[in-house]
Amino acid sequence: MATAAASCLFYGLSSTVTSRYSAVSTHRCLASTSHRAVAALASKSVPTTASKKDPKTSKDKGRSVSQKKYSGRSKDERPYPFVDGDKSKADARQSQSTTFSSFGTQRKEKKGFLYDFNEQQVDPGNFQDAAFLNAVVKVYCTHTAPDYSLPWQKQRQYTSTASAFMIGDGKLLTNAHCVEHDTQVKVKRRGDDVKYVAKVLARGVDCDIALLSVESEEFWKGAEPLQFGRLPRLQDAVTVVGYPLGGDTISVTKGVVSRIEVTSYAHGSSDLLGIQIDAAINPGNSGGPAFNDQGECIGVAFQVYRSDDAENIGYVIPTTVVSHFLSDYERNGKYTGFPCLGVLLQKLENPALRACLKVPSNEGVLVRRVEPTSDANNVLKEGDVIVSFDDIRVGCEGTVPFRSSERIAFRYLISQKFAGDVTELGIISAGKFSKVPVVLNPRVHLVPYNIEGGQPSYLIIAGLVFTPLSEPLIDEECEDSIGLKLLAKARYSLARFKGQQIVILSQVLANEVNIGYEDMSNHQVLRFNGTQIKNIHHLAHLVDSCKDKYLVFEFDDNYLVVLEREAAMTASSCILKDYGIPAERSTDLTEPFVDSVEDNRGRDQEFGDSPVSSLEIGFDGLLWA
């Protein structure tokens, strides 16, 4: 167990200095710090990932509670992302990503993006003179993250540095975690002393990719965008270029391709195709390109794996995933995300199990659970066996053919699709084979891994602060204050409809009107005046339209809070003034509430109370598609 306790996958190799989390956990932020910051950390003996030279010398605590996909592993064995850059006063934050699409071998000429597979052989010994190194730039980002515990304000800003590279048409690529919660992004070319302002056009949290643009014509003078190459083969040489910790100039490290498979993306909590390499990847390398011997970009460096028993394990986002991200952005004018099938699958390795399910051959995966919000819920049911995906046979271990003589996880085929695509599944149901169409869409998370728009929603009623439960809030509050029951719901419950949220009372701002409730925190509110709460916007609507004498809030475990309505409304303005809060609700809750829920199934059951057991999620024989 010592190995599991010491291993950790970091996302985001940016150079940053963590403050709040460095003392408790290094989770998603491996910061590549400046020389001065490293010295300061060393003198204080703060166990941040940024300052450790040897992964064997310290252990990454990781998150206190595992996410769905990692619940079967010890917490320190799970992958974690880290922010890139030279963070000065960091409150390092996280997020996770996933999905990819196939990248064709033919030349693609789309507006602004270069996909060229010309064989430009580059002498590996002359990389420092190669012109394409000038396309790699240094990113300087100022971050201002929301304060999820006090959702009406933001945290203190911090800075970080990372890497990026030019892809043409005035655009750059980097990692999403490098520009998370950005308030200002600047880039600087190799050999230049001028920083230019960049704009974030799109973020793919699941695939950890961000698209930047620079309007200054001066920045692009003499620039040559990089050309994307094919998916490499095992043992192919790879060169990682970027601006990591340890200096200010460009850095080049070399290695080989060690493995290509579906990989956990720490920043977006998703599983997409990834390239494992043994070239050194350090904080600050995040967002930098990886080249083959022809000088073509074969991927984007984004995370590393640290363990007592493993060394030199770095990960690169392949061009297939990059291509999917760019194509998605070009199709929709924004990034919509990788789709999912929305089913929990079990391997069918046991012959008796296949015989019982009337599966005639050594293939197929068993449908154990279907997400209510997925289109698959209309055509699949528990006990069905998926034997093919678009006429590609699915093996009994949940794998499909990959290239000439390899096999890869079934999820790979799904990640090649786009949101809204229709796929054809071959299924065996009650011993009968049939083909059914399924629409693929991004997964609906009951507890989101990142907040769209950046600022969390909140509603204050007589000092009672309500907000939706989210992964960033859990990270801030930690497991002791959240409570095991709420954590179990966050990890294992499935959304029953789009827009559903777990609304919690995060804290009570003490006042005469709420005497007796001051110690309440992080309790899920289920009903208001007898009406089931769908989300925080619905709660705000119910309170605004209430004409009853009392405001009655029903919480988990039958806890009851009752306020006299007129007294509560009168006290609200005084409470806001006393605590220096600008408004009683977030701006998104000022819009009229529209009930878009069409599927009322399960309304008679407690919302969010559909736990998936640890065995189902963590057991190696089961996997989410």
N, C-alpha and C positions, 0 to 999 in steps of 0.2 A: 504493500500500500504506500510505501514511501515514494515510489515513482509517481503514482497518481497524484499524490499530494504536492508534488513539486512541479508538475508539468502544467504548461499554460500556453494557449495560442493567443497571441496579441494581434489586434488589428491596428491599422493605422500606424505606420512607422513615421510619425512626425516628430520633430524635436520640440518637446514641451516640458515644462516643469510642473508636476502635479502638487497641489497643496492639500486640499480637503481629503482627497481619496488616497493620497500617498501614505498617510498614516494608517489607514484602515485596510485599503486594498488597492492593488494596482490596476483593477479591472480595466476597462476599455482603453486606457490611455497609456501607451508607452511613449513617453515624451523624449524627444531627442533634444537635450538641453544645450545651452551655450557653455563655453568653458567656465565662465564665472559661475553660472548656475550649478554646474556639476560640482565645482569646488565647494559651493555653499551646501549642497546636499550632502557631500561627503563629510564635511565638517560637522554636520548635524546628525549624521548617521541615519538619515531618513531612508527607509527601504523602498525607494521608487525603482521601477524598472529602468528608468532612464539612466540611473547612475550605476547600475550593476554591470560590471565588465564580463562576469562569468555567470551564466544562468544557474550554475550549480551552487552559487554562494548564497542565494536567497530564494524564497518561495513566494510565488504570486498567490495571494489569497483568493482572487477572483470574486465572483458574486456570491452573496450569502445564500441565495437560493437558485437552483438551476432553472434554466428555461426548459420549455417542453422537450425540445429535442435532445437536451443533455441530462434529463432527469435520471437516467440510468447510470451516469458517471459520477465520480466524486467531483466536487465543485471545482477543484483546481485542475482538473483534467480537461475542462471545457475550453473551447476557443474564446478568446477575448480580443477585441480590437484595440488599437491605441491611436491617439490623435497625433498628427505629425506637427512638428514645428518646434520652435524655441519658445515654449510657453513661459511667460514671465510670472504671472500670478494665476495659476491654473486652478480651475474647478473642473477638472477633466470630465468630459461627459462621453456617453457612448451611444451606440446604435449598431444595427447589424444588417446585412444585406444578402441577396441571392439572385440566381437565375442567369441563363445565357442562351445564346442562339448560335446555330452553326454558321461558320464563316466560310464562304465559298472560296474555291481555289481560283476562280476566274477573276479577272480584273473588274473592279467595280468603280464606276466614276459617278459618284453622287455629289451633289452640290456641296462644296466646302470640305469634304472629307476624302483623304487619299487612301485608296486600297490598291497598292501596286505590288506585284510579285516579281518584278524584274530581278534577275540574278546579278546583283551588284556585289561581287565578291570583295570582301574587305580583309586586308591582312590583319589577323588578330593581334599582331604585335604593334600595329600602328593606330590603335584606337584613339590615342590622344590627339592625333592629327585628323581623325575622321570628321568630315563636315557635319554629319548628322548629330554629333554631340552638341552642336550649337543650338539644336532644336530643344534641348532640355533646359528648363528654366527653374529658378528657385521661387517658391511661393511664400509670401509673408501674409499671414492671416490674423486679424483681430477678431476674437470670438466674444460674444456676450450671450451666455446661456440663460434660459429662463430659470427662475427659482420655483421649482415645482411645489415646495412646501408653502411658499408665500407667493401664489400664482399671479398676484397683481404687480409684481416687480421682477427685475432681472438681477442676476448675480454680477459680481465684479468682473470686468472684462479681463481677458488674458490674451497673450499672443503666442503664435506658433509658426514654425517654418516647415516646409515640405518641398516636394518636387512636382513638376508638371512637364508636359511636352506639347509641341505644336503639331496640329493635325490638318492645318489648312483653313482657308476662308476666315481668318481672324480668330480661330478657336484653339483652345488648349484642353487637354485632358488631365485630370488628377483624381485623387480619391475623394469620395464624398465625406469621409471623416476628417479630411484635411481642412474643409471649409464649412464644417458644421457650425450652426449658429453664428455665421459670419456677420460682422458689421462693416468690415473693410478687408478687401483682398488686393494685394499688390504682387507683381511678379518682376523678376529681374533676369535678364539674359546673361549668359556666360560672357565674362570679360567686360561687362558693362557696369557702370556705377549709378545708373538711373533706375528707379523703381516706377513701374507703370500700374495704374489702377486697372483691375480686372473685375468683370461682372460674372456672377454665377448664373448661368442660363438654365441649368437642370441638375438635379441631384438624383442619383439612383441609390437610395439607402440600401436596398436589398443586394445590389451588385457592387456597392461601394465605389461608384464612379461618379464624377462630377464633370460637367462641361462648362468651361469658362470662355469668355470673350474679352479681347482687348481692343479698344477703339483707336488707340493712338497709332497713326501710320508710321511714326518714328520707330516704334517697337518692332514692326514687321519688316523694316528695311533689310534686305539681304537674307531674310529668313527662308529656310528650306524645310517644309513640313516633313515629318517622318512618314515612312511607308510601312504599312502593316504586312506582316508575313503570315504564312500558314501555321497551323497548329504543329508544334515541333514533335519530334520522336524522342523516345527515351535515349539518354546519353548524348543528345545533341548539346553542343556547347551553348552557353548562355552568358551574357554580360549585362549586369545591372548597373544603371547609371543614375545618379541623383546627387542630392546635397544632404548627406546624413550628418549625424553628430560627429564631432572631432575636427571640424575645420569649416572654412567658408567657401572653398572652391569645389568644383565638381569632383565627384568620386566615382571610380570604376572598380567593380569587383567581378570576378569570373567564376563560373562553375558549370555544372551540367544539369540537364533535366533528369530528375530522379523518379518522378511519378506523375501521371496524369489521371485524374479521377474526379468524381463529384466530391466537393470539399465544403466544409462548413465555413461560411463567411461570417466572421465574428461581428462585424459592424451591423449587419442587417439581419442576423439570425436566419439565414437562408442557406440552402445547399445548391451550389452551382459548380460547373466545371472549373477546376483549378489546376495549376501547374506547380508541382513541388520541385524546388531547386536546392542545390547545396551552396550556391553563391551567397556570400555574406549580405544580409539585409539588415540595416540598422535604423534606429529612429531618425526620421528625416528623409529616408528613401521612399516613403509612401508617395505614390503618385508618379514616381519615376518610371521610365520605360526599361524593359528587358529586351536585349537585341540577340539575334542569331549571328552567325559568322558572315552573313551577307549584308549586315547592317540594317536588317528589317526589324521592326518592333514586333515582338511575339507576345507582348503582354505588359501589364502594369503591376509593379511591386506593391503589395498592400498589407501583408501580415507575416508573422513568424511564429514558430512553435518552440517553446522553451521547456526543457525537461532535464532531470538529472541524468537520464540515460540516453539522451539524444542531443545531437549538435548539428548546426548548419542546416536547419530545416526552415526554408523560406517559401513563401507562396506568391504566385503571380497570377493575376487575372488574365486569362487567355484572350486572344483577339476575337474568338467566337462570342464571348460575353460582351466585349467592347462593341462588336458589330451589332449585337442585339440592342444594346443601349442606344447607339447612334441611330439605328433604323427606327426604333420606337420613337425617339425624339423627332425624327424627320417626318414620320407618318402622322403624328398627333400634335406636333408643335409643342409638346411637353412630354415628360417621361411618365408613363403609366404603370410600369412595373412588370415583372415576370409573372406569368399565370401559374396556377396550380390546379390539380385535379380535385383536391379536397376530400381525399379518402385516407383512412388508416389501413395499412396493408400488413398481412402476415405471410411470411415465406411458407412454401408448401414442399419442404424437403422430405417430410415423412411420407412414405408410400401409403401407410394406412390412412392418413389424413386425406391424401389425394383420392384414394379409393372411396372413402366415405362421402366425399364431395362429388363423386362421379366424374373426376377429371381423368381422361383416358391416358394421357401422356405425362412425361416428366416436365411439366411447365405450369405457369400460372401463379398468381398471388391472390390470397384470400382477402376480401373486403371485410374488415373488422368494424369499421365505423365510417360514416359519411357526414361531412360537415353540412349542417342545415342550410348555410348560406351559399353552398356551391350548386352549380347546375347538375352535378352528378347526383345530387339528392333526389332529382326527378326521375332518374333512370336506373340507379343502382340501389341495392339494399344490402344489409349485412348478410353474409353467407354467399354472396356472388363471388365468382372467381374470374379475374381479368387474365386472359390468355394472350391478348394481342393489343397493340396500340398502333393504329394506322397500318395494319397488316404486318407489323413487326412483332415476332413472337417474344413473349416475356417468359424468361426462365423461372424455375421454381425458387430461385434465390432472389428474385426481384431484379434480375439483370437482363440487359439486351445486348446484341452484338455491337461492337465499337471498332471501327477501322478493320484491319484485315484479320487479326487473330486475337483480339481483346474483347472483353465484356465490361460493361459499365452499368451503374445503377439506373433503374427504370426512370428515375426522376430526370435524367439527362434528356430524354425525348420530350418531356413536358416543357423543360426550360428552353427548348428550341422554338416553341410556339410563342405567339403574341397574344395579348389580352383580346378576347373576343373571337379567337380562332376556334373552329369546330374540329374536333378529332373523332375518330371512329374507334370504339372499343369493342374488342371481341370478348364476350363473356360467356361463362357457363353458369346458368341459374337452374337449380333443381335438376341438374343433369342434362339440360338442353342448351345447345349453343346458339347464340344470336349475336348480331352486331347492333350497337346502339350509338347514336351521335351524342357528344357531350361538348358544351361550350366551356372553354377554359378562361378563367378570370383570376385576377390577383386575389390572394387570400384575404378574408375579412377577419381581422384580429379583434377579439373581445377586449383585450388589453394591449394597446398599440405599443410598438417598440420606439416609435418617434412621433412627435406631435406635429401635424401638418400646420403650417403657418408659424410655427415656432413657439407661440405663447399658449399655455394651457388655459382651458376654460375654468371659470369659477363663479360661484354664486354665494353671496353672504346674506343670510336672513337672521336678523337679531343677534348677530355675532356668531352664528353657526356657519362655518366655511365649508361649502360643498365643492367637490372637484372630481372629475373622472379619474379612475385608477389607470395608471400607465407605468410602463417599465422604468422610465426615468424617475418617477415619483417613488417607486419601490427602492430604486438605487439610493435615492437621497435619504429616505426614511429608515432603511435597513430592516431586517426581518423581525427584530425584537419589537419594534413599534408598530409594524404592519399586522403582525399576528399570523399564526399558522393557517387558520381557516381562510382568511382572505388571500394569503399567498397561494394556497391550494387552488382556490377558484381562479386566481390570475394565471396559474401555470397550466391548469388542466381543463378549464371550462371552454366551451365553444360558443361562439355567437349564434343566436337563433335567427337573427335577422340583421340586415345591414343597418348600421347606425346604433346598435345596442351598445351600452356602456355599463360598467360597474361604477356607480356613483357612490362616493364615500364622503363622510363627514371627516375632514382632515384635522380640524381643530375647532375649539370654541373660544372666541374672544370674550373674555369675562366681562359681564355687565349684570346689573340688577335683574334685567329681564330674563336672563338665562341661568339664574342661580340654581345650583344642583347639577348642572350639566357641564361645568367647567373642565372636568377631567376627561371628558370624552374625546377620543381621537381615533381616526382611521377605522371607523365603523361603516359598513355598507348600509345605505338607506334603501329599503325595498319598496315602501309605499308612502304615499302622501294622502292623507284623508281617505284611505281605503283604496286608492288607485295605484296600480302597479307602475313603477317608474321605468321608463324605457332608456332615457339618457338624461344628461343634465339640462339640455334645452327643454325637454319635456317637463322636468321638475320646475324650471323657471316659469313655464307656461301655466302649470297647475297652481303655483303660488300666486301668480299675477291675477288669475281668474277666480281665486278663492273668495267667497263671500261669507264663509262660515265664521263663527265666533272664535274657533280655535284652529291653530295649525298643528296637525297631528302627524308626526314623522315616525314611521315604524322601521326599526333597524333589525339587523341580523340578531338571532337569538332572542327574538321577541322583546327587544329593548324599545322603550317608548319615550318620545320627547314631545311634550305638548306646550305650546306657546299661545298666549292670548293674542289674537291677530292684530288688533288696534295698537296694543302696547308694543308689540314687536315692530310694527311699521314706524311707530313714533321713535323708538330707541335706535333704529338703524342708522339714522343720520349722525347721532351723537357718537355711536360706536365707530363709525368710519372716521370721524374727526379725531377721536381720541387715539386711534391707532394709525393715523396718517395714511389712510387708504383712499385712493382717488375715486373709486366707484364701487358700487355694491355688486357689480357683475362685469364680466369680460365683455368686450364689444360684440363678440359673435352672438351673445345671448340677447342682444337688443333687437335682433331681427325677429320677425314674426315666426312662430313655431309652425312647421308644416309636418304633419304626420305622414311620412312616406312609407310606413311599414304596411305591407300588403299581406304578409303571411303571419297569421295569428296563432299558429300551432305552438303549443307549449306555454301559452300565456297563463294557464292555470297552475303551472309549476313555477317554483321560485327562479327568478332570472339568474343565470350564471351557475346554477346548481346542477351542472352535468359533468362532474369530474371524470377525467380519464385517469385511471390508476397509474401509479408509477411503473407498474409492471408493463402495462400496455405501451407506455411511451418509451421506457428505458430498455426493455428487453430487446436483445439484438435481432430477434426474429421479426420484429415489427418496424415499420417505417412509414412516415408520412409522405405522400406524393403531393 
